[in-house]
Amino acid sequence: MTKAEVEAAQEFLKTLGAEVLLAARQTLLLAFESQKASKSSQNTYGNRFNQFLSWSEQQQWWPARGSRRARVLEQCCPILKNPYGNISNTPLTERRTVHQVYTLKPQDTPAPLQQELDNFYRYLTDPECPLRVIDPIGESSALEYIKDIRLMLGWFCYKHTPPIALELLRLSHLIPVVRQEDLEPLNNREQAKLWKKHKQALEAWLCSYFCFLRKDLHSKSPSTKRNKLGALLALAKFLYSSEVEEEADYPQIPLFKTLNNHLATARKDISEWVNNRQSVSDFEKKWPDTVEDETALEVVRTQIVEPLRLECRPRNSRGHFRGGFVIAKSYQQYFKWALLADLPARRQQEYRSLRIALSCPVKRPEGVPPDGLYHPLPPASVREKHWDGTIKDNYLHFTYVHEKKHYPQGVWVLDIQQYKTRSTHAAQSIVIPNRHFSDGSCFYDYLEGYLYGSWLSGIYKNRQVYDWWQPELRGQRGRWVTSGRAEFNPGDACCLPTGGNSPKWCWGYVFVLPKTGFKADGPGFGGSFETTSHRKIGKRISPHTMRYIWATWAYQVQLNDAQTRSLAYAMGHKVETLRGMYERCTPEEKRRPIEEAIEQLLFEQPLSPKLKVEANSEWEILLQQLQKLSPAERERLMAALAR
């Protein structure tokens, strides 16, 4: 702005009444949009302006100060309705039988068998393991294998006919073991006969077990069969580790051929299911209903996430204060959904295992303002690590400098070091944007309200004087409406190992279960999403479904190649996975762009005389030929394209 423009603007400000400040936040957002301001400018000037407005709202001249009713209404959340009833009203499968629990529990496992399972786990995960010729796998993958092996052992013990006595049960009941010394006394014919006997035994129990899954448990998914066979193949490699010199030797063992044949069949069935969009669960019950030109992601953000944000308000619809525990649950639900709906959805395991420091050194490092929020990332020296020294934990932290960029107001960052495809995409450090809302709040208000609690200024019973870290609130009278995460009495505080005179770094999980205060498991974490989405729109949307929704959104809004690659990277997988496994567009949606292009370019816009003269390329000749088609021929062409 020139000097004259600045002076004119100052004179114009003098003509405005204080009431314009009531809509100032909305006006500022429009100004940012019209000026195409950068994110950093929006954060910097937006935060300064919000501080000014927060101060103004406490002054006597503030237009709405005298209206207590107006303030109370702003603090009221919407009426909490549940028009769709219990989530059990929307079953995902046709299965109506009682779920059968047949796994072999650790407390029931005899000591010799438990020793075998422990050795198997170490074989899978230890960085150095004698006789192993395959690469180690992650702990989570190994635990999934152990889980499936325990299920099959339980089947042998509880469901097999005749059942095997628990004290006699061993891993060799799953995979028969034939050593070289067993074969040496035998001639070729006798060896073949022995292998045939064991192959038939393996085939027999596999067929019986898969029949049990299909008929008794109504488990029809080929993915289930593939997972069980994958666990058996890993077990077979463990049991035969002393019989091979390299990984290529395994397929020469007859039992491995049997397992690989079953795996090939399962993978073929999976491919057919994927191509036909077939699923055990009814995907329509997990997918938001949309109208024309509306994406599922829009429905999630407008009908689930935004109402959840409003539910974080301290009063109920009648104006009474809600309990601190209930408000903290609302903060947690909104925070979880915002991470998956406002940012590209990553795997739920990353958020379930997300940690946050619960203590830090008293002395602030350089760059942290004296009165600013201080919630650092623990140093690498005290982080949990893999055997090779790479960090294996994920943290949420607050910083003022990220990747050599300075943020005057600070930013919250997700430091993702451990996830499924880290070996391909490396560690990721993700800045959480501080988006501003029309009511004057911003996303960080809710994030910090969940972590630290929420303060409400005003004259209330049992009021206190604010004396914590937010300088704009210090000295104000009011009350804490919730203690945030602390309302759940977290029992997960752990101390990171340090030297004798070093600071003690304690940490806890960000998302603890409200009822227990401990880390949520997969069903508990994902189930909270399904319960919330069912309450809002009658659909059971899981964290994994959100990844489908994001991938489908990319297709629907027609992201270019660079944007698609960026989205795939942000979600932690390859572009091929994004386009293949996660696309949930209907065939009609996929055909629509080419059908519209053909109709517009070939049949609605005749070729110009100049183009007809210069048509010498194969494409231009093809265009000319297509325009000569009769209406009936055009319909047959469109029908062929639709197939």
HELIX and SHEET records of a PDB file:
HELIX    1   1 LYS A    3  LYS A   14  1                                  12    
HELIX    2   2 ALA A   18  ALA A   23  5                                   6    
HELIX    3   3 ALA A   24  GLN A   35  1                                  12    
HELIX    4   4 LYS A   39  SER A   56  1                                  18    
HELIX    5   5 ARG A   68  GLU A   74  1                                   7    
HELIX    6   6 ILE A   87  ASN A   89  5                                   3    
HELIX    7   7 PRO A  106  ASP A  108  5                                   3    
HELIX    8   8 ALA A  111  THR A  125  1                                  15    
HELIX    9   9 GLU A  139  TYR A  158  1                                  20    
HELIX   10  10 LEU A  166  LEU A  168  5                                   3    
HELIX   11  11 LEU A  171  HIS A  173  5                                   3    
HELIX   12  12 GLN A  180  LEU A  183  1                                   4    
HELIX   13  13 ASN A  188  LYS A  215  1                                  28    
HELIX   14  14 PRO A  222  LEU A  239  1                                  18    
HELIX   15  15 SER A  241  GLU A  243  5                                   3    
HELIX   16  16 GLU A  247  GLN A  252  5                                   6    
HELIX   17  17 PRO A  254  ASN A  275  1                                  22    
HELIX   18  18 PHE A  283  LYS A  285  5                                   3    
HELIX   19  19 ALA A  296  VAL A  300  1                                   5    
HELIX   20  20 ARG A  301  VAL A  305  3                                   5    
HELIX   21  21 GLU A  306  LEU A  310  1                                   5    
HELIX   22  22 GLY A  324  ALA A  341  1                                  18    
HELIX   23  23 GLN A  348  ARG A  352  1                                   5    
HELIX   24  24 ALA A  380  VAL A  382  5                                   3    
HELIX   25  25 ARG A  422  HIS A  425  1                                   4    
HELIX   26  26 PHE A  443  TYR A  452  1                                  10    
HELIX   27  27 GLY A  484  PHE A  488  5                                   5    
HELIX   28  28 GLY A  522  ILE A  537  1                                  16    
HELIX   29  29 PRO A  543  GLN A  556  1                                  14    
HELIX   30  30 ASP A  561  MET A  571  1                                  11    
HELIX   31  31 VAL A  575  GLY A  580  1                                   6    
HELIX   32  32 PRO A  587  ILE A  598  1                                  12    
HELIX   33  33 GLU A  599  GLU A  604  3                                   6    
HELIX   34  34 PRO A  609  GLU A  614  1                                   6    
HELIX   35  35 GLU A  618  GLN A  627  1                                  10    
HELIX   36  36 PRO A  631  ALA A  642  1                                  12    
SHEET    1   A 6 GLN A 428  ILE A 432  0                                        
SHEET    2   A 6 LYS A 405  ILE A 416 -1                                        
SHEET    3   A 6 ASN A 394  HIS A 402 -1                                        
SHEET    4   A 6 LEU A 354  ALA A 357  1                                        
SHEET    5   A 6 TRP A 505  TYR A 509 -1                                        
SHEET    6   A 6 CYS A 494  LEU A 496 -1                                        
SHEET    1   B 3 SER A 454  SER A 457  0                                        
SHEET    2   B 3 ARG A 477  THR A 482 -1                                        
SHEET    3   B 3 GLN A 464  VAL A 465 -1                                        
END                                                                             
